[in-house]
């Protein structure tokens, strides 16, 4: 059914003849070319300070592009969400499969209870309260994808944790030192009582 066509060299040589022709020794027998190749290879693998700075610059450039991409996506999502008629603003869990959610429907904000069924708990009518809730929601969205805030939060967490650990260590140290001084005073009193009893 299928035919295989094999194209070969124009000359009518067999495989052994072709291999014998290609196995001719190289012109440089003394090995100087291989040493030169090794020297060139060694010099090309050196890593200079300029290469290090280029690598750091490239990394910073890529991180900056990712940051700009996140900001762009965040703005696009915000613009897209402005034209949505129903938006979940946020909520809190009250237990297993139960929560309270704030839902923006058009210009109204509804407080909804979610559990086995969904129930309207309250409709927020006050315009000032609606404006305040929406401003809070938008500010959270603005700060959601900003890496500097993430770094600041991590630094504050570490500083808070280290200061709490330091305060805890200091209080434990003070307690132990006071216990040691009280124990020492008791031992001195007992020693002085024994010394006065012997006399």
PyMOL commands that set and color helices and strands:
alter all, ss='L'
color gray80, all
select helices_A, chain A and resi 15-22+32-44+49-82+127-144+147-198
alter helices_A, ss='H'
color red, helices_A
select strands_A, chain A and resi 86-95+98-105+108-114+118-124
alter strands_A, ss='S'
color yellow, strands_A
deselect
rebuild
show_as cartoon
